[in-house]
């Protein structure tokens, strides 16, 4: 792996945990703050979050099997929906949010696979 790929991997690992915690906190807050920028639908927000988490995990831990990372992230998304079903949180649990999460995870595997391919290829030269 080249120095650039190693640095991207380190940066991705460093950003993954704060991003994961941010996603969890935003998911369980009874009234999460409105994020700056254009109003995006709920499903789009889910997809952006899980696409980002998947890219960070896939680039950050290039030796981890992608299927394993995808499964763990999908389980995290399902767990969020279970937590949102707690009445005291005043949140809406929706299985379609989990589907959106999982779809975004699947789509994010493409750029992760491309990154890993080029990182391996450049390291062999």
Number of C-alpha atoms within 10 A of each C-alpha: 17 15 10 10 20 15 13 16 20 16 14 19 17 13 16 21 14 11 16 17 11 12 18 16 13 13 20 18 13 14 11 11 8 8 8 6 6 6 10 10 8 10 15 15 16 23 22 16 18 30 23 19 25 27 22 25 23 27 26 23 16 19 9 12 10 18 11 10 18 22 13 13 21 23 15 17 23 20 14 20 21 14 16 20 16 13 10 8 14 13 18 16 17 14 13 11 21 23 17 22 26 23 16 23 25 17 15 22 19 12 14 19 16 11 18 18 12 14 19 15 12 12 12 9 7
